[in-house]
């Protein structure tokens, strides 16, 4: 019988990592409380702390600029398709 790996939601990981960052309980106590291995909690805590810097570094500005560029590209494509549709409608005699 093959056992599949348990997957945890991002919300659950964030909740456990926040508890670990607070430090009210040790990693071993948190592991017992949530039924997971303490090394997983340590890894989630490390990822949370490392990811905090991205929250404040303006990575969202880069994402917003990329999104705006994508919107411009899509608007150009829509315009091209409208012109082609109109041309084909005239060519077919409508």
Gaussian input, Z-matrix of N, CA and C with variables (Angstrom, degrees):
# hf/3-21g

backbone

0 1
 N
 C     1     B1
 C     2     B2     1     A1
 N     3     B3     2     A2     1     D1
 C     4     B4     3     A3     2     D2
 C     5     B5     4     A4     3     D3
 N     6     B6     5     A5     4     D4
 C     7     B7     6     A6     5     D5
 C     8     B8     7     A7     6     D6
 N     9     B9     8     A8     7     D7
 C    10    B10     9     A9     8     D8
 C    11    B11    10    A10     9     D9
 N    12    B12    11    A11    10    D10
 C    13    B13    12    A12    11    D11
 C    14    B14    13    A13    12    D12
 N    15    B15    14    A14    13    D13
 C    16    B16    15    A15    14    D14
 C    17    B17    16    A16    15    D15
 N    18    B18    17    A17    16    D16
 C    19    B19    18    A18    17    D17
 C    20    B20    19    A19    18    D18
 N    21    B21    20    A20    19    D19
 C    22    B22    21    A21    20    D20
 C    23    B23    22    A22    21    D21
 N    24    B24    23    A23    22    D22
 C    25    B25    24    A24    23    D23
 C    26    B26    25    A25    24    D24
 N    27    B27    26    A26    25    D25
 C    28    B28    27    A27    26    D26
 C    29    B29    28    A28    27    D27
 N    30    B30    29    A29    28    D28
 C    31    B31    30    A30    29    D29
 C    32    B32    31    A31    30    D30
 N    33    B33    32    A32    31    D31
 C    34    B34    33    A33    32    D32
 C    35    B35    34    A34    33    D33
 N    36    B36    35    A35    34    D34
 C    37    B37    36    A36    35    D35
 C    38    B38    37    A37    36    D36
 N    39    B39    38    A38    37    D37
 C    40    B40    39    A39    38    D38
 C    41    B41    40    A40    39    D39
 N    42    B42    41    A41    40    D40
 C    43    B43    42    A42    41    D41
 C    44    B44    43    A43    42    D42
 N    45    B45    44    A44    43    D43
 C    46    B46    45    A45    44    D44
 C    47    B47    46    A46    45    D45
 N    48    B48    47    A47    46    D46
 C    49    B49    48    A48    47    D47
 C    50    B50    49    A49    48    D48
 N    51    B51    50    A50    49    D49
 C    52    B52    51    A51    50    D50
 C    53    B53    52    A52    51    D51
 N    54    B54    53    A53    52    D52
 C    55    B55    54    A54    53    D53
 C    56    B56    55    A55    54    D54
 N    57    B57    56    A56    55    D55
 C    58    B58    57    A57    56    D56
 C    59    B59    58    A58    57    D57
 N    60    B60    59    A59    58    D58
 C    61    B61    60    A60    59    D59
 C    62    B62    61    A61    60    D60
 N    63    B63    62    A62    61    D61
 C    64    B64    63    A63    62    D62
 C    65    B65    64    A64    63    D63
 N    66    B66    65    A65    64    D64
 C    67    B67    66    A66    65    D65
 C    68    B68    67    A67    66    D66
 N    69    B69    68    A68    67    D67
 C    70    B70    69    A69    68    D68
 C    71    B71    70    A70    69    D69
 N    72    B72    71    A71    70    D70
 C    73    B73    72    A72    71    D71
 C    74    B74    73    A73    72    D72
 N    75    B75    74    A74    73    D73
 C    76    B76    75    A75    74    D74
 C    77    B77    76    A76    75    D75
 N    78    B78    77    A77    76    D76
 C    79    B79    78    A78    77    D77
 C    80    B80    79    A79    78    D78
 N    81    B81    80    A80    79    D79
 C    82    B82    81    A81    80    D80
 C    83    B83    82    A82    81    D81
 N    84    B84    83    A83    82    D82
 C    85    B85    84    A84    83    D83
 C    86    B86    85    A85    84    D84
 N    87    B87    86    A86    85    D85
 C    88    B88    87    A87    86    D86
 C    89    B89    88    A88    87    D87
 N    90    B90    89    A89    88    D88
 C    91    B91    90    A90    89    D89
 C    92    B92    91    A91    90    D90
 N    93    B93    92    A92    91    D91
 C    94    B94    93    A93    92    D92
 C    95    B95    94    A94    93    D93
 N    96    B96    95    A95    94    D94
 C    97    B97    96    A96    95    D95
 C    98    B98    97    A97    96    D96
 N    99    B99    98    A98    97    D97
 C   100   B100    99    A99    98    D98
 C   101   B101   100   A100    99    D99
 N   102   B102   101   A101   100   D100
 C   103   B103   102   A102   101   D101
 C   104   B104   103   A103   102   D102
 N   105   B105   104   A104   103   D103
 C   106   B106   105   A105   104   D104
 C   107   B107   106   A106   105   D105
 N   108   B108   107   A107   106   D106
 C   109   B109   108   A108   107   D107
 C   110   B110   109   A109   108   D108
 N   111   B111   110   A110   109   D109
 C   112   B112   111   A111   110   D110
 C   113   B113   112   A112   111   D111
 N   114   B114   113   A113   112   D112
 C   115   B115   114   A114   113   D113
 C   116   B116   115   A115   114   D114
 N   117   B117   116   A116   115   D115
 C   118   B118   117   A117   116   D116
 C   119   B119   118   A118   117   D117
 N   120   B120   119   A119   118   D118
 C   121   B121   120   A120   119   D119
 C   122   B122   121   A121   120   D120
 N   123   B123   122   A122   121   D121
 C   124   B124   123   A123   122   D122
 C   125   B125   124   A124   123   D123
 N   126   B126   125   A125   124   D124
 C   127   B127   126   A126   125   D125
 C   128   B128   127   A127   126   D126
 N   129   B129   128   A128   127   D127
 C   130   B130   129   A129   128   D128
 C   131   B131   130   A130   129   D129
 N   132   B132   131   A131   130   D130
 C   133   B133   132   A132   131   D131
 C   134   B134   133   A133   132   D132
 N   135   B135   134   A134   133   D133
 C   136   B136   135   A135   134   D134
 C   137   B137   136   A136   135   D135
 N   138   B138   137   A137   136   D136
 C   139   B139   138   A138   137   D137
 C   140   B140   139   A139   138   D138
 N   141   B141   140   A140   139   D139
 C   142   B142   141   A141   140   D140
 C   143   B143   142   A142   141   D141
 N   144   B144   143   A143   142   D142
 C   145   B145   144   A144   143   D143
 C   146   B146   145   A145   144   D144
 N   147   B147   146   A146   145   D145
 C   148   B148   147   A147   146   D146
 C   149   B149   148   A148   147   D147
 N   150   B150   149   A149   148   D148
 C   151   B151   150   A150   149   D149
 C   152   B152   151   A151   150   D150
 N   153   B153   152   A152   151   D151
 C   154   B154   153   A153   152   D152
 C   155   B155   154   A154   153   D153
 N   156   B156   155   A155   154   D154
 C   157   B157   156   A156   155   D155
 C   158   B158   157   A157   156   D156
 N   159   B159   158   A158   157   D157
 C   160   B160   159   A159   158   D158
 C   161   B161   160   A160   159   D159
 N   162   B162   161   A161   160   D160
 C   163   B163   162   A162   161   D161
 C   164   B164   163   A163   162   D162
 N   165   B165   164   A164   163   D163
 C   166   B166   165   A165   164   D164
 C   167   B167   166   A166   165   D165
 N   168   B168   167   A167   166   D166
 C   169   B169   168   A168   167   D167
 C   170   B170   169   A169   168   D168
 N   171   B171   170   A170   169   D169
 C   172   B172   171   A171   170   D170
 C   173   B173   172   A172   171   D171
 N   174   B174   173   A173   172   D172
 C   175   B175   174   A174   173   D173
 C   176   B176   175   A175   174   D174
 N   177   B177   176   A176   175   D175
 C   178   B178   177   A177   176   D176
 C   179   B179   178   A178   177   D177
 N   180   B180   179   A179   178   D178
 C   181   B181   180   A180   179   D179
 C   182   B182   181   A181   180   D180
 N   183   B183   182   A182   181   D181
 C   184   B184   183   A183   182   D182
 C   185   B185   184   A184   183   D183
 N   186   B186   185   A185   184   D184
 C   187   B187   186   A186   185   D185
 C   188   B188   187   A187   186   D186
 N   189   B189   188   A188   187   D187
 C   190   B190   189   A189   188   D188
 C   191   B191   190   A190   189   D189
 N   192   B192   191   A191   190   D190
 C   193   B193   192   A192   191   D191
 C   194   B194   193   A193   192   D192
 N   195   B195   194   A194   193   D193
 C   196   B196   195   A195   194   D194
 C   197   B197   196   A196   195   D195
 N   198   B198   197   A197   196   D196
 C   199   B199   198   A198   197   D197
 C   200   B200   199   A199   198   D198
 N   201   B201   200   A200   199   D199
 C   202   B202   201   A201   200   D200
 C   203   B203   202   A202   201   D201
 N   204   B204   203   A203   202   D202
 C   205   B205   204   A204   203   D203
 C   206   B206   205   A205   204   D204
 N   207   B207   206   A206   205   D205
 C   208   B208   207   A207   206   D206
 C   209   B209   208   A208   207   D207
 N   210   B210   209   A209   208   D208
 C   211   B211   210   A210   209   D209
 C   212   B212   211   A211   210   D210
 N   213   B213   212   A212   211   D211
 C   214   B214   213   A213   212   D212
 C   215   B215   214   A214   213   D213
 N   216   B216   215   A215   214   D214
 C   217   B217   216   A216   215   D215
 C   218   B218   217   A217   216   D216
 N   219   B219   218   A218   217   D217
 C   220   B220   219   A219   218   D218
 C   221   B221   220   A220   219   D219
 N   222   B222   221   A221   220   D220
 C   223   B223   222   A222   221   D221
 C   224   B224   223   A223   222   D222
 N   225   B225   224   A224   223   D223
 C   226   B226   225   A225   224   D224
 C   227   B227   226   A226   225   D225
 N   228   B228   227   A227   226   D226
 C   229   B229   228   A228   227   D227
 C   230   B230   229   A229   228   D228
 N   231   B231   230   A230   229   D229
 C   232   B232   231   A231   230   D230
 C   233   B233   232   A232   231   D231
 N   234   B234   233   A233   232   D232
 C   235   B235   234   A234   233   D233
 C   236   B236   235   A235   234   D234
 N   237   B237   236   A236   235   D235
 C   238   B238   237   A237   236   D236
 C   239   B239   238   A238   237   D237
 N   240   B240   239   A239   238   D238
 C   241   B241   240   A240   239   D239
 C   242   B242   241   A241   240   D240
 N   243   B243   242   A242   241   D241
 C   244   B244   243   A243   242   D242
 C   245   B245   244   A244   243   D243
 N   246   B246   245   A245   244   D244
 C   247   B247   246   A246   245   D245
 C   248   B248   247   A247   246   D246
 N   249   B249   248   A248   247   D247
 C   250   B250   249   A249   248   D248
 C   251   B251   250   A250   249   D249
 N   252   B252   251   A251   250   D250
 C   253   B253   252   A252   251   D251
 C   254   B254   253   A253   252   D252
 N   255   B255   254   A254   253   D253
 C   256   B256   255   A255   254   D254
 C   257   B257   256   A256   255   D255
 N   258   B258   257   A257   256   D256
 C   259   B259   258   A258   257   D257
 C   260   B260   259   A259   258   D258
 N   261   B261   260   A260   259   D259
 C   262   B262   261   A261   260   D260
 C   263   B263   262   A262   261   D261
 N   264   B264   263   A263   262   D262
 C   265   B265   264   A264   263   D263
 C   266   B266   265   A265   264   D264
 N   267   B267   266   A266   265   D265
 C   268   B268   267   A267   266   D266
 C   269   B269   268   A268   267   D267
 N   270   B270   269   A269   268   D268
 C   271   B271   270   A270   269   D269
 C   272   B272   271   A271   270   D270
 N   273   B273   272   A272   271   D271
 C   274   B274   273   A273   272   D272
 C   275   B275   274   A274   273   D273
 N   276   B276   275   A275   274   D274
 C   277   B277   276   A276   275   D275
 C   278   B278   277   A277   276   D276
 N   279   B279   278   A278   277   D277
 C   280   B280   279   A279   278   D278
 C   281   B281   280   A280   279   D279

   B1=1.4556
   B2=1.5241
   B3=1.3257
   B4=1.4591
   B5=1.5206
   B6=1.3128
   B7=1.4669
   B8=1.5194
   B9=1.3310
   B10=1.4565
   B11=1.5224
   B12=1.3031
   B13=1.4587
   B14=1.5230
   B15=1.3261
   B16=1.4656
   B17=1.5191
   B18=1.3076
   B19=1.4601
   B20=1.5272
   B21=1.3174
   B22=1.4523
   B23=1.5235
   B24=1.3203
   B25=1.4676
   B26=1.5242
   B27=1.3186
   B28=1.4615
   B29=1.5275
   B30=1.3339
   B31=1.4635
   B32=1.5179
   B33=1.3354
   B34=1.4644
   B35=1.5270
   B36=1.3284
   B37=1.4660
   B38=1.5223
   B39=1.3291
   B40=1.4636
   B41=1.5226
   B42=1.3334
   B43=1.4619
   B44=1.5247
   B45=1.3350
   B46=1.4634
   B47=1.5292
   B48=1.3400
   B49=1.4678
   B50=1.5220
   B51=1.3161
   B52=1.4648
   B53=1.5223
   B54=1.3242
   B55=1.4637
   B56=1.5302
   B57=1.3249
   B58=1.4645
   B59=1.5293
   B60=1.3325
   B61=1.4646
   B62=1.5229
   B63=1.3322
   B64=1.4681
   B65=1.5221
   B66=1.3336
   B67=1.4676
   B68=1.5076
   B69=1.3340
   B70=1.4648
   B71=1.5267
   B72=1.3243
   B73=1.4600
   B74=1.5269
   B75=1.3175
   B76=1.4654
   B77=1.5191
   B78=1.3462
   B79=1.4641
   B80=1.5174
   B81=1.3291
   B82=1.4691
   B83=1.5293
   B84=1.3299
   B85=1.4666
   B86=1.5261
   B87=1.3350
   B88=1.4643
   B89=1.5230
   B90=1.3365
   B91=1.4605
   B92=1.5188
   B93=1.3064
   B94=1.4648
   B95=1.5294
   B96=1.3180
   B97=1.4710
   B98=1.5254
   B99=1.3452
   B100=1.4645
   B101=1.5267
   B102=1.3259
   B103=1.4553
   B104=1.5209
   B105=1.3322
   B106=1.4613
   B107=1.5210
   B108=1.3148
   B109=1.4637
   B110=1.5258
   B111=1.3304
   B112=1.4682
   B113=1.5280
   B114=1.3336
   B115=1.4673
   B116=1.5314
   B117=1.3412
   B118=1.4680
   B119=1.5232
   B120=1.3243
   B121=1.4661
   B122=1.5223
   B123=1.3220
   B124=1.4656
   B125=1.5281
   B126=1.3292
   B127=1.4715
   B128=1.5264
   B129=1.3295
   B130=1.4635
   B131=1.5276
   B132=1.3298
   B133=1.4609
   B134=1.5281
   B135=1.3328
   B136=1.4661
   B137=1.5288
   B138=1.3415
   B139=1.4627
   B140=1.5254
   B141=1.3231
   B142=1.4665
   B143=1.5189
   B144=1.3239
   B145=1.4692
   B146=1.5249
   B147=1.3330
   B148=1.4638
   B149=1.5214
   B150=1.3261
   B151=1.4577
   B152=1.5156
   B153=1.3220
   B154=1.4660
   B155=1.5191
   B156=1.3062
   B157=1.4600
   B158=1.5280
   B159=1.3327
   B160=1.4662
   B161=1.5238
   B162=1.3146
   B163=1.4539
   B164=1.5144
   B165=1.3162
   B166=1.4540
   B167=1.5243
   B168=1.3305
   B169=1.4640
   B170=1.5242
   B171=1.3083
   B172=1.4494
   B173=1.5136
   B174=1.3217
   B175=1.4621
   B176=1.5223
   B177=1.3232
   B178=1.4580
   B179=1.5281
   B180=1.3382
   B181=1.4694
   B182=1.5250
   B183=1.3264
   B184=1.4599
   B185=1.5239
   B186=1.3233
   B187=1.4560
   B188=1.5314
   B189=1.3200
   B190=1.4660
   B191=1.5267
   B192=1.3319
   B193=1.4608
   B194=1.5267
   B195=1.3319
   B196=1.4662
   B197=1.5181
   B198=1.3218
   B199=1.4623
   B200=1.5254
   B201=1.3292
   B202=1.4607
   B203=1.5247
   B204=1.3193
   B205=1.4630
   B206=1.5248
   B207=1.3204
   B208=1.4688
   B209=1.5262
   B210=1.3169
   B211=1.4673
   B212=1.5287
   B213=1.3219
   B214=1.4735
   B215=1.5287
   B216=1.3170
   B217=1.4677
   B218=1.5307
   B219=1.3174
   B220=1.4709
   B221=1.5262
   B222=1.3239
   B223=1.4663
   B224=1.5254
   B225=1.3162
   B226=1.4620
   B227=1.5272
   B228=1.3254
   B229=1.4621
   B230=1.5280
   B231=1.3271
   B232=1.4689
   B233=1.5236
   B234=1.3337
   B235=1.4581
   B236=1.5185
   B237=1.3236
   B238=1.4712
   B239=1.5287
   B240=1.3233
   B241=1.4662
   B242=1.5276
   B243=1.3328
   B244=1.4669
   B245=1.5258
   B246=1.3294
   B247=1.4740
   B248=1.5278
   B249=1.3278
   B250=1.4693
   B251=1.5233
   B252=1.3225
   B253=1.4626
   B254=1.5158
   B255=1.3387
   B256=1.4646
   B257=1.5256
   B258=1.3177
   B259=1.4589
   B260=1.5233
   B261=1.3203
   B262=1.4455
   B263=1.5356
   B264=1.3347
   B265=1.4685
   B266=1.5364
   B267=1.3383
   B268=1.4629
   B269=1.5276
   B270=1.3332
   B271=1.4654
   B272=1.5261
   B273=1.3116
   B274=1.4708
   B275=1.5131
   B276=1.3265
   B277=1.4547
   B278=1.5087
   B279=1.2946
   B280=1.4608
   B281=1.4914
   A1=109.03
   A2=115.76
   A3=121.38
   A4=109.05
   A5=115.23
   A6=120.22
   A7=108.98
   A8=116.03
   A9=119.82
   A10=109.63
   A11=114.56
   A12=121.08
   A13=109.94
   A14=116.10
   A15=120.92
   A16=108.93
   A17=116.22
   A18=121.68
   A19=108.30
   A20=114.87
   A21=120.69
   A22=109.25
   A23=115.59
   A24=120.11
   A25=109.49
   A26=115.10
   A27=121.04
   A28=110.37
   A29=116.94
   A30=120.21
   A31=111.11
   A32=116.10
   A33=120.72
   A34=110.30
   A35=116.86
   A36=120.95
   A37=110.55
   A38=116.60
   A39=120.69
   A40=110.66
   A41=116.41
   A42=120.54
   A43=110.95
   A44=116.18
   A45=120.92
   A46=110.38
   A47=116.89
   A48=120.38
   A49=110.66
   A50=117.36
   A51=120.76
   A52=110.65
   A53=116.75
   A54=120.17
   A55=110.15
   A56=116.98
   A57=120.87
   A58=110.45
   A59=116.73
   A60=120.53
   A61=110.39
   A62=116.51
   A63=120.23
   A64=111.19
   A65=116.49
   A66=120.81
   A67=115.19
   A68=118.09
   A69=120.23
   A70=110.88
   A71=116.98
   A72=122.83
   A73=108.82
   A74=116.39
   A75=119.67
   A76=108.80
   A77=116.05
   A78=119.90
   A79=110.94
   A80=117.01
   A81=120.71
   A82=110.66
   A83=116.62
   A84=120.17
   A85=110.66
   A86=117.07
   A87=120.35
   A88=110.96
   A89=116.56
   A90=120.89
   A91=110.54
   A92=116.68
   A93=120.60
   A94=110.61
   A95=115.83
   A96=120.87
   A97=111.71
   A98=116.32
   A99=120.28
   A100=113.73
   A101=117.59
   A102=120.67
   A103=114.27
   A104=116.69
   A105=121.10
   A106=108.89
   A107=117.12
   A108=121.53
   A109=110.39
   A110=115.60
   A111=120.19
   A112=112.51
   A113=118.37
   A114=118.86
   A115=111.57
   A116=116.40
   A117=119.34
   A118=109.96
   A119=115.70
   A120=119.60
   A121=109.62
   A122=117.07
   A123=120.63
   A124=110.67
   A125=116.66
   A126=120.53
   A127=110.64
   A128=117.40
   A129=120.73
   A130=110.47
   A131=116.81
   A132=121.22
   A133=109.93
   A134=116.67
   A135=121.14
   A136=110.33
   A137=117.33
   A138=120.94
   A139=110.79
   A140=116.62
   A141=120.32
   A142=110.66
   A143=116.73
   A144=120.22
   A145=110.01
   A146=117.57
   A147=120.96
   A148=111.52
   A149=117.22
   A150=121.58
   A151=114.09
   A152=116.71
   A153=119.55
   A154=111.71
   A155=117.98
   A156=121.17
   A157=110.85
   A158=116.99
   A159=120.51
   A160=111.80
   A161=116.53
   A162=120.94
   A163=111.02
   A164=116.78
   A165=121.06
   A166=113.85
   A167=118.36
   A168=119.80
   A169=113.30
   A170=119.55
   A171=120.95
   A172=113.25
   A173=117.57
   A174=120.50
   A175=109.89
   A176=116.81
   A177=120.03
   A178=110.97
   A179=116.98
   A180=120.22
   A181=110.17
   A182=117.14
   A183=120.93
   A184=110.57
   A185=116.33
   A186=120.47
   A187=110.23
   A188=116.86
   A189=121.09
   A190=110.13
   A191=117.64
   A192=121.54
   A193=110.61
   A194=116.29
   A195=120.29
   A196=110.29
   A197=116.74
   A198=121.18
   A199=110.79
   A200=116.88
   A201=120.28
   A202=111.22
   A203=116.86
   A204=120.79
   A205=109.96
   A206=117.17
   A207=121.15
   A208=110.49
   A209=117.70
   A210=121.61
   A211=110.12
   A212=117.23
   A213=120.72
   A214=110.82
   A215=115.70
   A216=120.67
   A217=110.69
   A218=115.92
   A219=119.84
   A220=111.27
   A221=117.71
   A222=120.08
   A223=110.79
   A224=117.14
   A225=120.83
   A226=110.23
   A227=117.06
   A228=121.51
   A229=110.30
   A230=116.85
   A231=120.35
   A232=110.14
   A233=116.58
   A234=120.34
   A235=111.80
   A236=116.48
   A237=120.89
   A238=110.49
   A239=117.21
   A240=120.35
   A241=111.74
   A242=117.52
   A243=120.89
   A244=109.57
   A245=116.62
   A246=120.42
   A247=109.87
   A248=117.07
   A249=120.43
   A250=111.26
   A251=117.06
   A252=120.71
   A253=111.04
   A254=116.70
   A255=120.68
   A256=110.98
   A257=117.22
   A258=121.48
   A259=110.64
   A260=116.98
   A261=121.38
   A262=111.73
   A263=116.52
   A264=120.47
   A265=109.58
   A266=117.83
   A267=121.29
   A268=110.14
   A269=116.19
   A270=120.24
   A271=111.74
   A272=116.87
   A273=118.41
   A274=111.83
   A275=118.45
   A276=121.84
   A277=114.20
   A278=119.34
   A279=121.34
   A280=112.04
   D1=124.85
   D2=-179.30
   D3=-92.05
   D4=127.14
   D5=179.24
   D6=-99.14
   D7=128.01
   D8=179.52
   D9=-85.58
   D10=154.78
   D11=-178.37
   D12=-73.52
   D13=138.08
   D14=178.00
   D15=-73.36
   D16=135.43
   D17=178.96
   D18=-109.98
   D19=137.88
   D20=-178.73
   D21=-112.07
   D22=143.63
   D23=-179.36
   D24=-72.75
   D25=158.73
   D26=178.39
   D27=-62.79
   D28=-36.33
   D29=179.20
   D30=-63.41
   D31=-43.51
   D32=179.51
   D33=-63.60
   D34=-45.45
   D35=179.36
   D36=-60.12
   D37=-43.76
   D38=-179.45
   D39=-63.58
   D40=-41.65
   D41=-179.96
   D42=-62.12
   D43=-46.42
   D44=-178.88
   D45=-67.54
   D46=-42.05
   D47=179.21
   D48=-62.52
   D49=-40.05
   D50=178.94
   D51=-64.41
   D52=-40.76
   D53=176.14
   D54=-61.33
   D55=-39.82
   D56=-179.98
   D57=-67.30
   D58=-40.01
   D59=179.61
   D60=-65.22
   D61=-40.35
   D62=178.43
   D63=-58.29
   D64=-39.90
   D65=177.43
   D66=80.30
   D67=15.89
   D68=177.70
   D69=-66.04
   D70=-34.71
   D71=178.28
   D72=-121.58
   D73=153.84
   D74=175.81
   D75=-74.08
   D76=166.24
   D77=177.77
   D78=-60.40
   D79=-38.35
   D80=179.39
   D81=-64.22
   D82=-40.82
   D83=178.84
   D84=-67.11
   D85=-41.37
   D86=176.93
   D87=-63.41
   D88=-39.79
   D89=179.23
   D90=-61.19
   D91=-43.32
   D92=178.44
   D93=-66.56
   D94=-42.91
   D95=-178.81
   D96=-59.45
   D97=-43.70
   D98=-174.68
   D99=-99.54
   D100=-6.67
   D101=177.60
   D102=73.33
   D103=33.89
   D104=178.32
   D105=-131.07
   D106=165.43
   D107=-177.33
   D108=-76.25
   D109=144.29
   D110=-175.84
   D111=-65.13
   D112=-26.16
   D113=178.54
   D114=-69.26
   D115=-30.39
   D116=175.79
   D117=-66.03
   D118=-41.82
   D119=179.79
   D120=-64.15
   D121=-41.49
   D122=179.06
   D123=-62.13
   D124=-41.04
   D125=179.05
   D126=-65.80
   D127=-43.50
   D128=179.32
   D129=-63.90
   D130=-39.22
   D131=178.46
   D132=-62.78
   D133=-45.50
   D134=179.91
   D135=-61.92
   D136=-43.66
   D137=179.32
   D138=-63.12
   D139=-39.37
   D140=-179.55
   D141=-65.61
   D142=-44.47
   D143=-179.12
   D144=-65.73
   D145=-43.19
   D146=179.28
   D147=-65.83
   D148=-34.44
   D149=-178.77
   D150=-76.40
   D151=-16.84
   D152=-179.26
   D153=-62.84
   D154=-36.10
   D155=-178.71
   D156=-61.67
   D157=-35.51
   D158=179.53
   D159=-63.76
   D160=-28.52
   D161=179.88
   D162=-63.24
   D163=-33.92
   D164=-174.15
   D165=-104.55
   D166=-3.70
   D167=-172.73
   D168=-88.57
   D169=-5.32
   D170=179.11
   D171=89.37
   D172=21.29
   D173=177.42
   D174=-61.30
   D175=-27.63
   D176=178.53
   D177=-66.45
   D178=-29.73
   D179=177.12
   D180=-64.17
   D181=-41.14
   D182=177.27
   D183=-63.58
   D184=-42.48
   D185=-179.98
   D186=-65.14
   D187=-39.60
   D188=179.94
   D189=-64.96
   D190=-41.92
   D191=179.36
   D192=-64.25
   D193=-41.25
   D194=178.07
   D195=-65.15
   D196=-38.49
   D197=178.99
   D198=-65.33
   D199=-42.73
   D200=179.05
   D201=-64.57
   D202=-38.69
   D203=177.70
   D204=-64.69
   D205=-39.50
   D206=178.51
   D207=-65.22
   D208=-40.56
   D209=178.17
   D210=-62.61
   D211=-44.10
   D212=177.97
   D213=-59.76
   D214=-43.47
   D215=179.90
   D216=-63.08
   D217=-41.92
   D218=179.95
   D219=-68.14
   D220=-38.13
   D221=176.83
   D222=-62.97
   D223=-40.10
   D224=177.76
   D225=-63.00
   D226=-41.11
   D227=179.55
   D228=-65.08
   D229=-41.47
   D230=178.17
   D231=-61.06
   D232=-44.58
   D233=178.35
   D234=-59.80
   D235=-43.13
   D236=178.72
   D237=-61.88
   D238=-43.14
   D239=-178.95
   D240=-66.99
   D241=-35.35
   D242=177.95
   D243=-65.00
   D244=-44.01
   D245=179.25
   D246=-62.07
   D247=-44.64
   D248=179.51
   D249=-63.29
   D250=-41.40
   D251=178.85
   D252=-61.82
   D253=-45.47
   D254=179.95
   D255=-63.56
   D256=-41.18
   D257=178.99
   D258=-62.56
   D259=-46.04
   D260=-178.98
   D261=-67.52
   D262=-34.16
   D263=177.44
   D264=-64.97
   D265=-42.25
   D266=179.16
   D267=-68.28
   D268=-40.26
   D269=-178.20
   D270=-66.66
   D271=-30.70
   D272=-179.32
   D273=-83.86
   D274=-6.33
   D275=174.15
   D276=90.48
   D277=20.64
   D278=178.34
   D279=-74.95

